[in-house]
Amino acid sequence: MSAESITAVKKALLCWDGSESAVRAVEQAGGILGRSSTAIVLFAYVPTESSRGVLSGPSGPDAPVMGPSDAEDVLERGVTVARGVGFEARPLLVVAERRTAEIVTATAEEQEVDVIVMGQRERSALGALVLGSVARDVLRSHHRPVLLMGPSGPGSFPERR
């Protein structure tokens, strides 16, 4: 995105999972996109009573399993973080019936957002291979701009020796 197109962002989809990476992504997006943007804070979860465990297979929902009130609490924290950095934020709680990347891309289309904001969790090479990456899947399957915050915090990049 060019500097002109960044300042033209009116609506962002903030992908929220409650992690520190998500917090950093929302905070950075607030600084980059400015205070005039509307944000939809998206949190997808699998209700405890709907969980099929490992039997759901690789095509089943990959969102966290929790009760509805816990999911609402997690989402409310995301809305609070987004409002704290200047977004006009509104929550969107989704019961996951498919993969999270599919939910993100479909929501971006339905809501006609200008940019998708995501944090990326730190994983080992084996963990990334086995578990995959929602961010990677969104980047591969979507045509809207994606603002992706890496898993490391500021100043944590290894120094060269």
C-alpha positions in Angstrom: 0.0 0.0 0.0 1.2 3.5 -0.8 1.2 6.3 1.8 -1.8 7.8 0.0 -3.8 4.6 0.1 -3.0 4.0 3.8 -4.5 7.4 4.7 -7.5 6.5 2.5 -8.3 3.5 4.7 -11.8 4.0 6.1 -12.6 0.5 7.3 -10.3 -2.2 8.7 -10.9 -5.8 9.8 -8.9 -6.4 13.0 -8.4 -10.2 13.4 -8.4 -10.8 17.2 -7.4 -13.9 19.1 -6.4 -12.3 22.4 -2.7 -12.9 21.9 0.1 -10.4 22.4 0.7 -10.6 18.6 -2.9 -9.4 18.1 -2.4 -6.6 20.6 0.7 -5.4 18.8 -1.0 -5.7 15.4 -3.9 -3.5 16.6 -1.7 -1.0 18.2 0.5 -0.7 15.1 -2.5 -0.5 12.9 -3.8 2.4 15.0 -0.6 4.3 14.5 -0.4 3.6 10.8 -4.0 4.0 9.7 -4.9 7.0 11.9 -7.7 7.8 14.2 -10.4 8.2 11.5 -10.8 4.6 10.6 -13.6 2.3 11.5 -12.6 -1.1 12.7 -14.5 -4.4 12.9 -12.9 -6.5 15.6 -13.4 -10.2 14.5 -13.1 -13.1 16.9 -14.1 -16.6 15.9 -14.5 -19.5 18.3 -15.9 -23.0 18.5 -18.5 -23.3 21.4 -17.5 -26.0 23.9 -20.6 -28.0 23.2 -19.9 -28.1 19.5 -16.2 -29.1 19.7 -15.4 -32.3 17.9 -11.8 -32.4 19.0 -9.3 -34.1 16.7 -12.0 -35.8 14.9 -12.9 -32.6 13.0 -10.0 -33.3 10.7 -7.8 -30.8 8.8 -10.8 -29.1 7.1 -12.7 -28.5 10.3 -12.7 -25.3 12.4 -9.4 -24.3 13.9 -10.6 -21.6 16.1 -10.2 -21.8 19.9 -12.8 -23.9 21.8 -14.5 -22.0 24.6 -17.9 -21.1 26.1 -19.9 -18.1 24.7 -19.3 -15.9 27.7 -15.5 -16.4 27.6 -15.6 -15.7 23.8 -17.5 -12.4 24.5 -14.9 -11.5 27.2 -12.0 -12.1 24.7 -13.7 -10.0 22.0 -14.5 -7.2 24.4 -10.8 -7.0 25.3 -10.0 -6.6 21.6 -12.6 -3.8 21.2 -11.1 -2.1 24.2 -7.6 -2.3 22.7 -8.8 -1.0 19.3 -10.7 1.9 20.9 -7.7 2.7 23.0 -5.6 3.4 19.9 -8.3 5.5 18.3 -10.4 3.2 16.1 -14.1 3.5 16.1 -14.4 -0.2 16.8 -17.3 -2.6 16.8 -17.3 -6.3 17.7 -18.1 -9.2 15.5 -18.3 -12.6 17.2 -18.4 -15.6 14.9 -19.2 -19.2 15.8 -16.6 -21.0 13.6 -18.0 -23.7 11.4 -15.0 -23.6 9.0 -11.3 -22.7 9.0 -10.4 -19.3 10.5 -8.8 -18.0 7.3 -12.0 -18.7 5.4 -13.9 -16.7 8.0 -11.5 -13.8 7.7 -11.6 -13.6 4.0 -15.4 -14.0 3.8 -15.9 -11.3 6.4 -13.5 -9.0 4.6 -15.6 -9.3 1.5 -19.0 -9.1 3.3 -18.0 -6.0 5.2 -16.1 -4.4 2.3 -13.1 -3.6 4.4 -10.1 -1.7 3.0 -7.4 -3.7 4.9 -7.1 -6.8 7.0 -5.0 -6.5 10.1 -3.4 -9.6 11.7 -0.8 -10.6 14.2 1.3 -13.7 13.6 2.2 -16.1 16.4 5.7 -17.4 16.9 5.9 -21.1 16.1 8.6 -23.6 15.6 9.2 -24.9 12.0 7.5 -28.2 13.0 4.6 -26.3 14.6 4.1 -24.2 11.5 4.3 -27.3 9.3 1.8 -29.3 11.4 -0.5 -26.5 12.5 -0.3 -24.2 9.5 -0.9 -20.5 9.7 -4.1 -18.5 9.4 -2.0 -15.5 8.2 -0.4 -17.5 5.5 -3.7 -18.9 4.3 -5.3 -15.4 4.3 -2.3 -14.0 2.3 -2.5 -16.8 -0.2 -6.3 -16.6 -0.8 -7.2 -13.0 -0.6 -6.8 -9.9 -2.8 -7.3 -7.2 -0.2 -4.3 -5.6 1.5 -3.1 -7.3 4.7 -1.2 -5.6 7.4 0.7 -8.4 9.2 2.6 -7.9 12.4 5.3 -10.5 13.0 5.5 -12.5 16.2 8.5 -10.6 17.7 8.3 -7.4 19.6 10.3 -4.3 18.9 14.0 -4.7 19.3 13.9 -8.4 19.5 15.5 -9.1 16.1 18.7 -11.1 16.6 21.8 -9.0 16.2 24.5 -10.0 13.6 27.8 -11.0 15.0 
